[in-house]
Amino acid sequence: MTQAAKVRAMSVLIIRASKRFAIRRKVSLRTAETRAVDGLMVELSAEGCRITNLGSTPFAIGEAVTIATEDDELRGRVRWVREGVAGIRLDAALHLGDLAQLVSRSRDGEALRFGT
């Protein structure tokens, strides 16, 4: 790894405001126009999440969305998008207890018991 790559990797770790947790949870991502797309939440923090498997559905940066599961509903805004993947910043940060419960309910297997 080059020195520049090491610096970039290190700076990403320093910039993150909240600890992220690897999870696996089916979700539906809805916009204000009631357009819904099924996806898979694979990363969660107190302030946001990453959702994959969204297909080619276009989401706009800043667009208001609702993340729905069978027992939870979170509101946020699209922070970034790539092919089939979106980063969502939650409108209201999760309290520690709520985050712990959501992570616990969303884990699938021993490998996902550690924060990322």
C-alpha positions in Angstrom: 0.0 0.0 0.0 1.4 3.4 -1.0 1.8 6.1 1.6 -0.9 8.2 0.0 -3.3 5.2 0.3 -2.4 4.7 3.9 -3.1 8.4 4.6 -6.5 8.2 2.8 -7.4 5.0 4.8 -6.4 6.6 8.1 -8.3 9.8 7.4 -11.5 7.9 6.7 -11.3 6.3 10.2 -10.7 9.7 11.8 -13.5 11.4 10.0 -16.3 9.0 11.0 -18.4 10.6 13.7 -20.2 7.5 14.8 -19.2 3.8 15.3 -20.7 1.7 12.5 -22.1 -1.8 12.9 -22.3 -4.5 10.3 -25.8 -5.8 10.1 -28.1 -7.6 7.6 -31.7 -6.5 7.5 -34.3 -6.4 4.6 -35.8 -2.9 4.2 -38.0 -0.9 2.0 -36.8 2.5 1.0 -39.7 4.9 0.2 -39.6 8.4 -1.1 -42.2 11.2 -0.5 -43.8 10.2 -3.8 -44.5 6.8 -2.2 -42.1 5.1 -4.6 -40.8 2.0 -2.7 -37.7 -0.1 -3.4 -36.6 -3.2 -1.5 -33.0 -3.3 -0.3 -30.7 -4.7 2.3 -29.3 -2.5 5.1 -25.7 -3.7 5.7 -24.3 -1.0 7.9 -25.9 1.1 10.7 -24.7 3.9 13.0 -26.5 6.2 15.3 -26.6 8.8 12.5 -27.2 6.8 9.4 -27.0 3.6 7.4 -25.9 2.1 4.1 -28.5 0.2 2.0 -27.5 -2.1 -0.9 -29.4 -4.2 -3.5 -31.4 -1.1 -4.6 -31.1 -2.0 -8.3 -31.0 0.8 -10.8 -33.7 3.0 -9.1 -32.4 6.6 -9.1 -32.3 8.4 -5.8 -31.4 12.1 -5.6 -28.9 13.4 -3.0 -30.9 15.3 -0.4 -34.1 13.4 -1.2 -36.3 12.6 1.9 -36.8 8.9 2.4 -38.4 6.5 4.9 -36.6 3.2 5.7 -39.2 0.6 6.7 -38.8 -2.9 8.1 -41.3 -5.3 9.6 -41.0 -3.6 13.0 -39.1 -0.3 12.5 -39.4 2.9 10.6 -36.7 5.5 10.2 -36.7 8.8 8.4 -33.7 10.4 6.7 -32.2 11.9 3.6 -30.1 10.4 0.9 -26.5 11.5 1.5 -24.8 9.7 -1.4 -25.7 7.2 -4.1 -23.8 4.7 -6.3 -25.0 1.9 -8.5 -27.5 0.0 -6.3 -26.2 1.5 -3.0 -27.2 4.5 -1.0 -26.0 6.2 2.2 -28.8 7.6 4.3 -28.3 10.2 7.1 -31.1 9.9 9.7 -33.2 13.0 10.5 -32.8 12.2 14.2 -29.9 10.3 15.7 -30.7 7.0 17.3 -30.4 6.9 21.1 -27.8 4.3 22.3 -30.5 1.9 23.6 -32.5 2.1 20.3 -29.3 1.6 18.3 -28.4 -1.4 20.4 -31.8 -3.0 20.0 -31.9 -2.4 16.2 -28.4 -3.8 15.8 -29.3 -6.9 17.9 -32.4 -7.6 15.9 -30.6 -7.1 12.6 -27.5 -9.3 13.1 -27.2 -12.6 11.2 -24.4 -14.8 12.3 -21.3 -14.7 14.5 -19.2 -12.7 12.0 -21.4 -9.6 12.3 -21.0 -9.2 16.1 -18.3 -6.6 15.8 -18.5 -2.8 15.0 -16.8 -1.6 11.8 
